[in-house]
Amino acid sequence: MITLTVLRVYANKLGFNTSETDNLVNLYKKYLSLTDYIQLNYRGVIDN
């Protein structure tokens, strides 16, 4: 898993501005919480 700090560092290296980086980090946090939710609630449905 990518840490949020690593994500920020590389986004800055790629030339993302601060608000773009913040948006990216927030999207990644939402993605992680979504995948956690799916794994907790649909273990029987999805083969991991």
Stockholm file with secondary structure:
# STOCKHOLM 1.0

chainA/1-48         MITLTVLRVYANKLGFNTSETDNLVNLYKKYLSLTDYIQLNYRGVIDN
#=GR chainA/1-48 SS CCCHHHHHHHHHHTTCCHHHHHHHHHHHHHHHHHHHHHHHHCTTTSCC
#=GC SS_cons        CCCHHHHHHHHHHTTCCHHHHHHHHHHHHHHHHHHHHHHHHCTTTSCC
//
